[in-house]
Amino acid sequence: MSVLQSVKHGRAAWLRNSCAYSGKQRFRRLVLGVETSCDDTGAAVVDEAGCVLGEALHCQKEVHLQTGGIIPVVAQQLHRENIDQVVQEALRASGVSVAELAAVATTVKPGLALSLGVGLQYSLSLVSRYQKPFIPIHHMEAHALTIRLTHHLEFPFLVLLISGGHCLLAVAQGVSDFLLLGQSMDIAPGDMLDKVARRLSLRKHPECHSMAGGKAIEHLAQTGNQELLTFPLPMQQYRNCNFSFSGLQNLVNNAIAQKEKEEGIQEGEILSCVKDVAAAVQHAVTVHIIQKTYRAMLFCIKNSILPSKNATLVVSGGVASNQYIRKGLQNLADANDFGLLCPPPRLCTDNGVMIAWNGIERLRAGLGVLHSTAGIRYEPSFAIRDPNCTALFGKTVEAVRPSSLAARRRISFSPIPR
């Protein structure tokens, strides 16, 4: 089953003539981006002005909905079956050939190993055949920089990345220059919401049978009473910007089991109060994210890492499409004199456009553009943790000086060939 979308049709059409920097003519340097980090196969051609010349995406959602989650070997097979079609469609839509490209950019970390391998193998074959430079891309860096495709935003800015696989707060100071402020110590918020949706058997709910887990939670929560259940918020004893969602998930599972007992139903049946449970879960996740983001804002302003006025919070990743979470973050930003910017929902989820744009950013900065791919490999793990640093925030956010932050927590998303 193909759910292929190109820039010629459907929801991607608005990008056809979009440019990050309006008023400029099309630049000659073009980058092809290839994305296969998880379950969707994406490709796009973008130029230096931020014009998306062509895009294609094969979505595996329907397949994985049937299996109740992403099965790596299934995702790998679907990538193998569709990657050539996706790349060729993006090239056809762009009206350019591989020979006209300045480089090929591909996600190499982090993600599912079997999925990453398909994209990397295909891309390396392409650059070898056409003798093109290769730009390895860190998936998180691509999400963080997508906003510079859709908005003229200068560094530095605060980034909150929330998705099904990741959750982190960082300050983007340059194309490959990030200060890590906090990250999830266990699972990601999107992963938690998906697992709660499975525990609630939302695939059986008449309103949600075709929805992914997180989307089903959001949909039902709109008409639920979030006050029916209250959950203790995670990490309250730690004065830092790290997140935790696994403990919250356990509390939710226990609450669901208790409600099933009260209603006299078996696991797998739909609770009469399912909408209230969804609303309470979504609210708890949102408040946890807001609290940690607020701490990051205070820290950045206190230590002059961001300007005291008109600083910007960028929110990206699949969970950024959740309108309840986004509204909470908008209120937080407004209350603290921050601007809030989010890529359009279709660019919050995995896509080839963000990979191609990250390639353009790196090409312009001269960072990580490889003319030899010997030794390049994919790296599934999310390795940005600094092993030489203990807790970033010590006793209070005021206790850490900017100098020590810069010296101890400066990170690079650059994938280094080994």
ABEGO torsion letter per residue (X at the ends): XBABBBAABEAAAAAAABBABBGBBBBABBBBBBBAABABBBBBBBBAAGBBABBBBBBAAAAAAAAGEBBAAAAAAAAAAAAAAAAAAAAAAAGBBAAABABBBBBAOBEBAAAAAAAAAAAAAAAAAAGBBBBBBBAAAAAAAAAAAABBBBOBBBBBBBBAABBBBBBBABAABBBBABBBABBBAAAAAAAAAAAAGAAABAAAAABBAAAAAAAAAAABBAAABBBBBBGAABBBABBBAAAAAAAAAAAAAAAAAAAGBBBGBBBAAAAAAAAAAAAAAAAAAAAAAAAAAAAAAAAGABBABGBBBBBBEAAAABAAAAAAAAAAAAAAGBBBBBBBAAAABBBAAAAAAAAAAAAAAGBGBBABABGBBBBABBBABBAABBBAAEABAAABBAAAAAAAABBBABBBBX
